Amino acid sequence: MNTRAKIFTTLAVSLLSACATEPTPQPDTVAAIEPKPQIQQEELPPDHNPYTDPPLTITKNGKPLNLVRIMDGGVCKNELQGASGSFLVYADPHDIERIKKEKPKEIFKDFETKIQNFSTEILQQAINQTNLTADPFSLGDDVMQERLAEQLIKNFHEAATRPLSAFTRETTLMIEVTPFPPSLTFYQKGCDMTRFTQ
């Protein structure tokens, strides 16, 4: 198994665990400009802790998506800098039920591999675009962490637009992949790739 495939390790599995044939072929042409998805968090219960509990449901383009997987992963930008954290995968429960009825077993294993592979590529693009140099004018580690997280998440979502659209066209499963901000750790004095491939 190559290093890239090992970077993401599945921690939690709920809905994407049933239902291998080849998915519908992806069209050869991709629109030059993908529309930006409209994503919002559903209202959370009063006892929800945003620092430890990711939202169980989000809305993307007017459709509710449920949290179906949490992946851990990380990448290095160079020998000194990198980032790691948890990445949340949301999917349309109606799509999942329909695909379970239409496709043979094990199709979701193929989906899982595709999601892991393109999520790793998206994270690498995002971290390459993120300025991880320590800010000498930062008001403290917490502020610096917050700014880096905002920058990485923005870059991640920009890099994810096309791969997520392509995945939905190919598989007919609407998903969203997003970093979980409280889990993000940034490395500025040494990034060891082996820590992400254990």
C-alpha positions in Angstrom: 0.0 0.0 0.0 1.5 3.3 -1.0 2.1 6.2 1.5 -0.6 8.4 0.2 -3.3 5.7 0.7 -2.1 5.2 4.2 -2.3 8.8 5.2 -6.0 8.7 6.0 -7.1 6.1 8.5 -10.8 5.6 9.1 -11.7 6.2 12.8 -15.5 6.0 12.8 -17.9 4.3 10.4 -21.6 4.6 10.5 -23.7 4.7 7.3 -21.1 4.1 4.6 -20.6 0.4 5.6 -22.8 -1.7 3.4 -23.3 -2.2 -0.3 -18.4 -4.0 -6.0 -19.1 -3.0 -9.3 -17.7 -0.2 -11.4 -19.3 3.2 -10.6 -20.9 5.2 -13.4 -18.1 6.5 -15.6 -17.1 10.1 -15.0 -17.7 12.5 -17.9 -14.6 13.4 -19.8 -15.3 17.1 -19.6 -15.5 19.2 -16.4 -17.2 22.6 -16.3 -14.6 25.3 -16.3 -16.1 26.9 -13.2 -17.8 24.8 -10.5 -20.5 26.6 -8.5 -19.6 27.1 -4.9 -21.7 24.8 -2.7 -23.9 26.5 -0.1 -23.2 24.8 3.3 -24.7 25.5 6.6 -24.8 23.8 10.0 -28.1 22.5 11.4 -29.3 23.9 14.7 -27.4 22.1 17.5 -28.7 20.9 20.9 -27.9 23.1 23.9 -25.5 20.6 25.4 -23.4 20.3 22.1 -19.8 21.2 22.6 -18.3 22.5 19.3 -14.7 21.8 20.5 -15.3 18.1 21.0 -18.5 17.2 19.1 -18.7 17.8 15.3 -22.1 18.7 14.0 -24.1 15.6 13.1 -25.9 17.2 10.2 -25.1 20.0 7.7 -27.0 21.4 4.8 -25.4 21.5 1.4 -27.3 23.2 -1.5 -30.5 22.8 0.4 -30.0 19.1 1.2 -29.4 17.7 4.7 -26.2 15.6 4.9 -25.4 13.4 7.8 -22.0 12.8 9.4 -21.0 9.3 8.2 -17.2 9.1 8.7 -14.4 10.8 10.6 -10.9 10.4 9.1 -7.6 11.3 10.6 -4.8 12.6 8.4 -2.0 15.0 7.9 0.6 16.2 5.4 3.9 18.0 5.4 4.5 21.1 3.3 8.3 20.7 3.7 10.6 19.3 6.4 9.5 21.9 8.9 5.9 22.7 8.2 2.7 20.7 8.0 -0.7 20.0 9.6 -2.8 17.2 10.8 -6.3 16.7 12.2 -9.7 15.1 11.8 -11.7 15.4 8.6 -15.5 15.0 8.6 -17.3 13.2 5.8 -21.0 14.0 5.4 -23.4 12.2 2.9 -27.0 12.4 1.8 -28.8 9.6 3.6 -31.4 9.3 0.8 -28.6 8.8 -1.7 -27.1 6.1 0.5 -30.4 4.2 0.8 -31.0 4.4 -2.9 -27.5 3.2 -3.8 -27.8 0.3 -1.3 -30.9 -0.8 -3.2 -29.4 -0.3 -6.7 -25.8 -1.5 -6.4 -24.2 -4.8 -5.3 -22.5 -5.1 -1.9 -19.1 -3.5 -1.3 -19.7 -0.5 -3.5 -19.1 1.8 -0.5 -15.7 0.3 0.0 -14.8 1.7 -3.4 -16.3 5.0 -2.4 -14.3 5.0 0.8 -11.0 4.6 -1.1 -11.9 7.3 -3.6 -12.7 9.7 -0.7 -9.5 8.9 1.1 -7.4 9.5 -2.0 -8.9 12.8 -3.1 -9.1 14.1 0.5 -5.3 13.5 0.8 -4.7 15.4 -2.4 -7.1 18.2 -1.3 -5.3 18.5 2.0 -1.9 18.6 0.3 -3.1 21.5 -2.0 -4.6 23.3 0.9 -1.5 23.1 3.1 0.7 24.2 0.2 -1.4 27.3 -0.1 -1.4 28.0 3.6 1.2 30.3 5.1 2.5 28.3 8.1 5.3 30.8 9.0 5.1 31.9 12.6 3.6 35.4 12.9 5.9 37.6 15.1 2.9 40.0 15.7 0.5 37.2 16.8 -1.2 37.9 20.1 -0.5 34.3 21.3 -0.6 30.7 20.3 -4.4 30.5 20.5 -4.8 33.4 18.1 -2.2 32.0 15.7 -3.9 28.6 15.8 -7.2 30.2 15.0 -5.8 32.2 12.1 -4.0 29.1 10.6 -7.2 27.0 11.0 -9.3 29.6 9.2 -6.7 29.9 6.4 -6.4 26.1 6.0 -10.2 25.5 6.0 -10.7 28.2 3.4 -8.0 26.7 1.2 -9.3 23.2 1.8 -12.8 24.1 0.7 -11.6 25.9 -2.4 -9.4 22.9 -3.4 -12.3 20.5 -2.7 -15.0 22.1 -4.9 -14.1 20.2 -8.2 -13.2 16.8 -6.7 -16.4 16.7 -4.6 -18.5 17.7 -7.7 -16.7 15.0 -9.8 -17.3 12.4 -7.1 -21.0 13.2 -7.0 -21.3 13.0 -10.8 -19.5 9.7 -10.9 -21.2 8.0 -7.9 -24.5 9.8 -7.6 -23.7 10.2 -3.9 -23.6 13.8 -2.6 -20.9 14.3 0.0 -19.0 17.0 1.8 -15.6 16.7 3.4 -14.4 19.4 5.8 -11.7 19.7 8.4 -12.8 19.8 12.1 -11.2 23.0 13.4 -10.6 22.0 17.0 -8.7 18.9 15.9 -6.2 20.8 13.7 -2.5 20.7 14.8 0.1 22.8 12.9 3.8 22.0 12.7 6.3 24.8 12.2 9.5 23.4 13.6 9.5 19.9 12.2 7.1 17.8 10.2 7.7 14.1 10.1 5.7 12.3 7.4 6.0 9.0 9.1 3.7 10.2 11.9 0.8 10.2 9.3 1.5 6.8 7.9 1.5 4.6 11.0 
